[in-house]
Amino acid sequence: MKQIISKLQLYHILLASLAFRIILFFFYADVTLVDEWANLVNNFESTGVIGFRVALDEFNAVPKSAITGERVLPSVFMPPLYFFFIYLIKIIFEDFLNYIILIIFAQILLSIVSILFFYKIIAYFENKNFSLLMTTFFGLFPIYVYSSVQISSISLQIFLLIFFLYFLQKLMQNFNFYYLIFFSIVSGLMILIRAEFLFFYPLTIFYLFIFFKPNLKAIVISLIITILTISPYLARNLQTFDKIIITKSLGYNLLKGNNPTFKVEGNAKFVADNYDKDIKIRTVNNYEIKLDDFYKSKAIEFIKNNPIEYFLFYLKKNLAFIFFDAKSSYPHYFNFFHIFPKIILSVFTLIGAYLLFKKKGFKQFLILYYFSNILLFSLFFILPRYSVILLPVQLIISVEAIKFLRRKFIN
């Protein structure tokens, strides 16, 4: 009987989460592809080239949708998985349904499945009440609900992160081949949607190897499966750019987030106004790679000339990631339903991390993962959506803080 009640309550949460997303769909959903996604899809359909820049002449290229006769430069600026996600839905449904609407509804579905498996993760550690409470927070967290109706890779990324954590938890409980296969495939897909996972995947393998002592054969198998998952895109890039590479955007991101304007959220306008008009790079296949190297050299120059100020700025970005950016220019950033939950969750996450840090296991790994993300992203710039990426991790860590405060002030 208790299990039936528990399931009914879980279904209520899932239905409420679905209902809120459908309501927001009618008010805030994107109705068209924009920016790089629009250019990527149009240019691939027009030329068969995955790229969002069009060559204007021998030394000039601009982000735009190509028209007949224009030459699209192959892109390696962004991880490709979300583009594949969009394009797959488009080619299947565009002849008889609005594929933009279907993309949004696919993301809503991914978010509901993510909520369900988030419950499965947290229910292993916590009692029914805590599990349902944190699942409710996750499913109805305002910025997560909002992001699911936007043309954004966030919903797909959280979906993959949840399954990454789900199979990681299973491996920590029982290191078997079945879980290892799915864990490795999901890791490969995570790399294809967020390039920084090239750092987090080895970090995870290292943690498993040190604390859970899998045999070396299992580690090698995981590496092979993960590499095979990303190998088609690696092969494309090797053929196109003569390099084994997933993305090449480090230089641009470094300059966008480290320049004399010192904006936590980065300043793309500074890059465009000061450099893009004067760049002289031949518009051949490796244009983006050369361009990114140029941006990187400028960013490193700024940092070398004023290391102390940029180090203090780095610390400021850390704090902005954990709490909030006091000078954010993003629309509705300081909306109560965004900023208040974010601050409260961050405080609870820090308390929970302090209480759990010395306890080896899944939650200790989550703490390591949480702070590694903050330290890594703060090298560049901090956008509001970065907080959504870590939402499930923070909620699991925060449970310990809630239990501690309840023991201290209620019991």
N, C-alpha and C positions, 0 to 999 in steps of 0.2 A: 504493500500500500504506500509506504514512504517513497519507493522508487517511482510509482505512478505520479504521486504529487510532485516530486522533484522534476519529472519530465514535463508535466503540465506547466509548471512554473517556468521552466526553460523555454518551452514553446511560446509562452506569453512574452518573454523577453524578445525572442526572435521575431514574433509577429509585431510587437511594438517597434522594434528596430526597423523592420520592413516598412511599417506604416509611416514612420517619421521620414524615411528616405523618399517614399513616394510623394508625400506632401511637399518636401523640399524640391522634388523633381519639377513640380508645376510652377515653382517660384524662382528657383535659382539654377536649374540645370543648364549646362552649355547646349547651344543649339547648332553649333558648327565647329569644325576644326579650326584652330588658330595657330599662328606662329610656326614653329618648326614642324609640328605635326601636320599641318595643312600642306606645307611645302614638300615634306617627305612623301606624303601619299600622292600628291599631284605629280611630282617629278618622277616617282617610281612608275606610275601609270603611263606617263608620257614618254619616258626614255628607258625604263628598265633599270635605272641607276638609283640606288638608295643615297639620296643627297638632298640638301636643302639650300645649297649655294649654286648660283648660276654664273658662269664665266661671261663677263661683259667684253673683255678683250684679253690680251696676253698677260696683263698684270692686275686685273681688277675682277673681283667676284663679289656678289652680294646675295644675301638670303632672300629668295623669292621663288614663286611658282614659275616654272619655265613655260614659255610659249613655243610654238612650232619653230624648229630650227635652232633653238638655244641649246647650249651645252651645259649639262648638269655635272658638277664635280662630285665624285663619290665622297660620302661623309663617314667619319669615324668619331664624330663629336659626342654623340649620345649612345648609350647602350641600346640595343635594337629590339628588345623583347616587346616593349609597349607598342612600337610601330608594327611589329608582326601581329600583335593582338588586334589593333585597329584595322589593319589591312585584311586580316582573315575574316573579320565580321563584315567588312565592306564588300568583299568579292562574293561572299555567300548570300548576303541579304539585300544588297543595294537595288536590285532590279524590282523588288516588290515591297520593300519596307524601308523606312527611314533609318539608315544604319547608324546615325548619330544617336538616336533614341535607343537603339539596341546596344550600343556601346555603354551608355549610361546604365541601362537595365542589367547588362552583364556585370558591370562593376557593383551594382547593388547586390546582385546575387553572390558575387565573390565576397562582399562584405558580410553577408548573412552567414555564409559557410565559414568565414573567418571567426565570427562570433561563436558559432557552435563549437569549433575546435579549440578556441580560446577557453571555453568552459571545460572541455575535456582535459586541457593542460592543467588548469588551476584546480580542478576537482581532484586531481591526484594528491595534492598537498593539503587542501583545505576542506573543511566541512561544507555541507550543502549550502548553508546560509551565506558564508563568506564567498563561496564560488558563484552563487547566483547574484550576490551584491556586486562583485567586481565585474561579472559578465554584463550586468545592467549598465554599469558605468562605461564599459567598453562599447557596448552596442549603441548607447545614446550620447556618447561624448560629442559635443556639438561640432567640433572641427572635423571629426571623423565622419559624421553624418553628412556634413557639407561637402567634404572632399569626394565622397562617393558619387556625387552627381555632377562632378566637374570632369572635363577631359584632362585627366592627370593619371600618371602611373601609380599614384599612391595606393589605390585600392588593390591593384594587382600586386604591388610590392608587399603590402601588409598580409595579403592572402598567402604569398610565398613565405614570408617571415614566420607566420603562424605555423605553417607546415614544417618549416625548418626546425622551429622550436619543438614542435610535436614529436618529430622523429628523433631529434636530439635527446629529448626526455626519454623516449623509448630506449635509445641506445644506452643511456646511463643506467636504466633499470635492467636491461637485458641485451647485451651486445650480440645481436644475431644478424645474419646475412640479409634477411628480408628488410629490416629497418635500415640497414646500411645502404642498400640499393636506393631506396626512396630518399633517404637523407642526402645522398650524393647527387641524385638527379635534381632535387630541389636546390641544392647548393649551386649547381651549374646554372639553373634558371635565375637564381638570385644574382649571380655574376652578370648575366645577360640583361638584367633590369637595373642594377646598381653596380657600377664599376668598383666602388670601394669594397665590395664584398670579396674582391681579390685579396684584400687584407684580412677580412673577418673570417673567411673560410679556413685559411691556414691557422689563424689564431684558435679557431674552434678545434681543429684537428690536434693542435699542440696541447690544448687543455685536456682533451680526451686522452691523449697519449700519456700525459704526465699523471693525471689523477685517476684514470679508469683502466689503465694498463691493457688496452686492446693489443692483440698480436700485430706484428708489423705487416703481415699479409692483409689484414683488414684495412689498415691505413693505405696500403698500396692500391687495393681494390677501390677504395673510395676515391682516391686521386684519379685513377684511370676512368671511372664512371663519370666523374665531374668533368674531366678534360674531354671525354667523348661527347658529353652534353653540349659543350660550347664549341666543339671542333668545327662544325659547319661554318660558323661565323668567323672563326679563326682562319679557316681555309680561304674564305672570301677576302679577308683583309690581307692575307699573305699574297694572294694573287693580285690584289688591287694595289697594295702599298709596299709590297716586298718586305713586310714586317709582320711578326706574330703579335697582334695587338687587339684589345677589346675596344678601348676608347682612347681618344687623345684630346683631353680638355683640361688637363691639370694646369697648363700655363694660363689659359683664359680665366679659369676659376681663381687661380692664385692672384692674378692681376685685378680681377673684378673685386676681390675681397681685400686686397692689400695695395692701396694707393693713397695719395695725399688727402683724399676726401674723408677717409676713416669712417666709412659707413658700415655698421654691423651687417646690414642686409646686402652689402656689396653695391657697386655702382657701375652698371653696364654703360651708362651714358658717358662716364669718364673715359672708358676704353674706346668707345666709338668716336668721341669728339677729339681725342688726343692722338689716336694712332691709326684708326681704320682708313682714313683718307690718304695717308702717306705711305702705306705699306706697299712694297714692291716685291711681290712673290709671284713667280710664274704660275699661271692657272693650269697646272697639270694635276695628275691624280693625287700627289702628295701635298697639295696646297694646304689642306687643313693641318697636316702634321707640321709643316714649316711655319705656318701661322701660329700654331700653339707654342712652338719653340720660341718664336719671337716674343709672344706675350710673357712666357716664363722668364725670359732674360730681363724684361723690363720690371717685372714684379720682384725678382731677386735683387735687382739694382736698387729699388726703393728700400727693401728690407735691409740690405747691407749698409746703406747710407745712414740709416737711423734705426739700429737694431733695438734699442731700449724702448723707443716709442711704439714700435710694432709688436714687441713682446707684451707691453702693457695693453695694447689693443687686442692682442690674442687672448689675454686673460678676460678682457671685457666681453669678447665674443663668447667665451666659455660661460660667463654669468648670464649673458643674454639667451644662450641656448637653454640653460637650466631654468631660468625664470622668465624674463621677457626683455624685449628690446625697447628701451625707453624712448627711442627716437625713430621708431618704425614709421614708414610712410605707406604701408600696405593698407588698402581700404578695409575698414571695419576691424582692424587689428585690435583696437582697444575696446571692442564690444565686450560687455560684461560676461556674456555667455562663452566668450573665448578666453579672455585674460584671467578671470577669476578661477575657473577650473584648472587652467594650466599652472597657475602659481600654487594652488593648494596641492595639486598632484605632485609638483616638483618638491615641495616641502616634505610630503609624506614619502616620496622616493628617497630623498636624502636620509631621512630617519631610518627607513627600512634598510637602506644600503649599509648604514653604520651598524645596525643590529645583526645583519646577516653576513657581513663580509668575511668573517673567519670560518664560516660553515661551508666546507667543501661540498660541491654538488651543483645541481641545476641552477639554483638561485644565485649562488656565487658567480657562476658563469654569466648570468644575466646582468649582474652588477658590473662585471668586467666589460661586457658588451655595451652596456649603457654609457659608461665613462669613456670607453674607447671611441664611441661615436662622437661624443662631445669634443674630445681632444682632437680627433681627426677633422671633423667638419669645421672646427674653429680655426684651422689653418687657412680656410678659405672665407666663407661668409655664411650667415645664418638666415635661413628663410623660415617663415611660419610653418610651412608644411613639414619641415624636418622634425618637428615635435610629434607629428602624427605618426611618423615612422617608428618612434620609440614608445608609443602609447601602450601597446600590450606588455612590453617589458616593464615599464614604469608601474603599471597596475599590479602586476604580480609581485614586484618588490614592495609595493606600498602596503600590501596585506599585513606584513610584519609590523609596520608602523601603526596600523589601525588596531591590531591585537594588543600591541604594547600600550597604547594610549587607553584602550578600554580597561586593561588590567590595572593601570595606574590610577585612573580617575573615576572608574565606574565600579569595578569589582572591589 
